[in-house]
Amino acid sequence: MSNPIKDLIESRVSANYFDPAAPVSDEQVAELARLATLAPSAYNVQNWQFVAVRSQEAREKLRELSFGQQKVVDAPVTFIISGTLKAQDQVAAALKPAVDKGILIQPVVDSWTRMAQGSMYGDERAQRDEALRSASLAAMTMILAAEGMGLSSCAMTGFDAQAVHAAFGLDANEVPVMLVAVGHAAQGNWPQKPRRPLGDVLRYA
C-alpha cells in the first residue's frame, strides 16, 4: 500500500536550480504558510513568523544577503522563517482559541503559562533555543507541504541573519532562522543524496 508521506520524504530533494519562468501563485504561497503553521510547537505557542519574498527587487536584495545564491532570485518565492523570542509571554494568547472551542480548559492554560514562564523567563538562551526549534519545525513542515503541492524547495542557512533582519524589517523579537526557496525545479538538480547507515545514527536505550 502506498504511503504518501513516506513517498514525499523519500523523493524530496534540495533544489539548487529553479525555473524562473514557472510561477508560484499567491494562493500557493498562502497555503504553504498556512500548512507550516500546523507544525508542532511547545505549548502550541506558535512562535514563528514568515516573510514571503516575492518581488524582483526584494529577491535581488535577498540574493545579496545570502552570499550571491542565485536560487533566491530564480525561485518565485523565498520564505524568511523566523522564530520569536519571549515565547513564554505568548502562551495565553496562543491558546485562547483552543479554550474558546472547548479543546482546553482555562486551568490547563494557566498551568502551561506558569511552566513556560518558569522555564524561559529571564533565560535568553532558553528563549532562543525555543525560537530555533519552532522555526525549524515550521520550515520542515513547509518543505514537505511544497513537495506535496508538486513544488521543489531548498532550505538555506547561508545568509547574513543580522542584515536580513534589518533589510526586511523584522521585529526585535524575531530571529531569522532559515530561508526556504520554493518553486519549480529546473534541470541540473542532484537526486537525493545517500544517507548515513541507520546503525551510525540510531541507538536503543
CORJODA-V545727 format. One record per backbone hydrogen bond with DSSP energy under -1.0 kcal/mol. CO is the residue of the C=O (numbers start at 0). NH is the residue of the N-H. Records with the same first field share a line. If there is no record, write none. Layout:
CO = NH  NH
This chain:
2 = 6
3 = 7
4 = 8
5 = 9
6 = 10
7 = 11
16 = 185
18 = 21
24 = 28
25 = 29
26 = 30
27 = 31
28 = 32
29 = 33
30 = 34
31 = 35
32 = 36
34 = 37
35 = 38
40 = 43
41 = 44
45 = 47
46 = 83
48 = 81
50 = 79
52 = 77
54 = 58
55 = 59
56 = 60
57 = 61
58 = 62
59 = 63
60 = 64
62 = 67
64 = 159
65 = 68
68 = 71
69 = 72  73
70 = 74
76 = 181
77 = 52
78 = 179
79 = 50
80 = 176  177
81 = 48
82 = 174
85 = 88
86 = 89
89 = 93
90 = 94
94 = 98
95 = 99
96 = 100
97 = 102  103
98 = 101
104 = 107  108
105 = 109
106 = 110
107 = 111
108 = 112
109 = 113
110 = 114
111 = 115
112 = 116
113 = 117
114 = 118
115 = 119
116 = 120
119 = 122
122 = 126
123 = 127
124 = 128
125 = 129
126 = 130
127 = 131
128 = 132
129 = 133
130 = 134
131 = 135
132 = 136
133 = 137
134 = 138
135 = 139
136 = 140
137 = 141
138 = 142
139 = 143
140 = 144
141 = 145
142 = 146
143 = 147
144 = 148
145 = 150
146 = 149
151 = 182
152 = 14
153 = 180
155 = 178
156 = 158
158 = 160
159 = 163
160 = 164
161 = 165
162 = 166
163 = 167
164 = 169
165 = 168
170 = 173
172 = 84
174 = 82
177 = 80
178 = 155
179 = 78
180 = 153
181 = 76
182 = 151
183 = 18
196 = 199
197 = 200  201
